[in-house]
Each structure stands twice: as C-alpha cells, then as structure tokens.
C-alpha cells in the first residue's frame, strides 16, 4: 500500500525479531512471485531471488508471510462481498496483454519498452498495484467486471452477463470447478 505521508515506498521486510531484509520491489519480480506461489509444488528456495542481499533469512516461513503481505497489501477499501465469495478477477499472466494495453491506453506507459537503453524502467510493485487500481474504461476493467458480476440471470441483460462471465472466467482448480458445477446444478432446482 502506498502511504503518501512517508518519504519512500517500502523496500524491505522486518521480522518480529527485528531482522531487516532488503527486497527487490520491481513489478516484474512480483509478477514472477505470483506465478511461483500459485503452484502447489513451489518451494521457499524459489523465492530467494527476491532478497537483495545474498543472506538467506533466519526464519524463512515468517519472511514468506511478510513477502505475501508485501505482495498483497491489505486495504480497508473497497469492501466487496459477493454471493460466490472472493473469486479471483485478475490473473497477471493470463491477463497480461490486457494489462499491457490498459497501461498504454490509460497512462501512456509501455511496460515492454526499454527507454533507458538496455534496462527496463523500474516500477515499484505498490505503484504498479496503484495504477492497476486506478484503471477505468479499459478492456481489462470490462473483463474484471464480467468475472465479478453477481446479478439476476433471469433478465436478458443477466443472461448476457452470465455468458460473458463464463467466457472470461479464470481457470479453477479441479475441485473448485466440480463444486461450481454442482452449485449451478443445484440452482436449477431452486424456486
């Protein structure tokens, strides 16, 4: 989260014991982190590249929790509740072309351009998240709204939105898909 009252954005994590570990804050690093943590066979060793100093943390599990908090900083707003729970509406990998297009369209930022010669322009992960949150009127916003739509499916508009939701829904784990299909089947018999 960005705190405008501070002089700079966070560039380290601190354990309960007071150990401080500097971390790479660039958005590309954290997109990679998102892919690693989605895998069930991921290991703590795979995220060591996030630490700037080559000193492995003493308590890797505590540090991993701190990295998760850095990756997904808590925000008090918006407060969103849907009937389906907390469905994921954005996948940084699957939606990458729409993220790219939205940044270019909305902010004039070419995420793939190398303006400094050989090096990409760095952007802090929390700045990247803030810019994603500030997007409006883009195809990415449309797709995200389809994914979180939770309305009446009996109207023509509702039927169209349900089609769009199915067309744009993110892949789920097999167990989640089975449960979703079972829920849909049970809804057929609700009155």
N, C-alpha and C positions, 0 to 999 in steps of 0.2 A: 504494500500500500504506500502511496506517496503522501508524505507529511510535509506540507509547504512551510511549516514552522521550523523545520530542520534545515541545516545548510547543505546537506547532500543526501543522496539515497544510500540505503544500506548496502554495504559491500562485504559484510562478514556475518557470521553467526556466533552466538555466545552461549555456551553450555551453562547449566545451573551451577557448575563448579567454577565458573569464571573463565574457562578456556575460550579463547577467541580464535576463529578460523576464517581467514580471508577466502572469499569465493569469487569465481568468475560470474559476473552478473549479466553478461551479454545474452540477448534474447535467443540467439541460435543455440547456446549451451542449454538453455532451459527448454527449448523445443525438443532437444535430444533427451533431456531428463524425462520429459513427458512420455516419450516413446519407451524409455527403459522401464519406468515404473508401471506401465500398462501390461508388461509381460509378467506372467506368473513365475517364470524361471529366472527373473532378474536377481542379481547379487549386489551386495553393497560395494564390491570391488569395481563394478561398472560405473559407479558414480564418483570415484576418486578424482577423476579429471576436473571436477568442479572446484576442488580446493586449489588455490593458487600456490600455496607452499606445498612442497612435497612431503609434508609431515602428516601421516595418517592420524585422524582424530583418535583420542583415547577411548571415547565412548561412541562408537560408530552408530549404534542404534539411536542414541539421543540426538546425535548430529543429523541422522537421516530424518528424524521427526522435525528438526529445525529447518532442514532443507525443504521438507514438504510445506512447512509454514511459509517459507520464502516463496516457494513456487505458487502456492495458492493462498495469498494473504487474506485474512478474514476482513470482511467488510460488513458493517451493520446494515447497509442498504445495498441493493433493494431487498426487500423481504418478499420472496416469491414462494408461494405454495401452490402445488398443482395436485390434482387427484392422483396422478401417476407417480408422485414423489419427486425425486430430484433427478430427472432424466438429463443426460448429458446433451447439450445443444451445440457443442463446438468440439471438433477434433482437429488439433493443429496440423496433423499430417493429411488427413482426408480432405480437409477444407483449405489446404494451403493455397491453391490457386485463387480461391475467393478472398482469402486474407490478403494475398498479394494485390489483387485487383482493388480491393476496398482501400488499402493504404495508398495506392497510387491515385485512385479516384478522389478520395476524401482529403488526403493530406499532401499529395504530390510526392510521397516517399516511395522510391523504387527500392524495395527490400533486397533486390538482387544486384543492384548497381554498385560498382566499386568506385566511388568518387575520389578516394584518396590514393589513386594508383592501384597498388596491389592489395590493399587492405579494405575490407568492408567497413563502413561507418558503424562503430559500436552503438548499441542502444541498450540501456538498462532494461532488464526484464520487467520491472514495475512500470517503466514508461511505455513499453510495448503493451502491457495489460491495460494501462490507462487509455491508450489510443484505441485498442480494441473496444473498450467500454464506451468510448465516445463516438464510435461509428454510428451513422444513421443514413437511411435511404440507400443502402448498397444491397447488392445481391446477397452478400453474406448476412445482412440483417434479415432479409426475407427468408433465407434458409433457416436461420436460427428461430425465427418466429413460427415457421411451419413445424419445427421439431418440438416446440414447447406449447403449441396450440392445444387447448383443452376445453372445447366447447361442444355445443349441441350438434350431433351428427344427423339429426332428422331434417334439417333445412337443406336447401340446395347449396348454400354457402358452406354449411358444415360438412356436407358430403365432399365438396371440392377441397376444403381444407384437410379433411381426413386423407384424401388421395395424395395431396401434396405432402402431408406428414409422412405417409408410408413411402413415398418416392424419395424423400430426403432423410429418412431416419438413419441414424448411425448403426453400424453392425453391433450386435449384442452378443454376449456370451451365450452359449447354447442353452444353459439353464434359464437365463433371463428370457430368451426367445420362447422357450417352452411355456414359461409362466405367462408371458404376454399373450401367447396364442390361447392358452387356457382361459385367461381373463376375458379375452374377446369372445370366446365360445360361450362362456357363462353369461356375458352381457346379452347374448341373443335371446336368452330366456328370462331376462328381467322385464318387469312390467312398468 
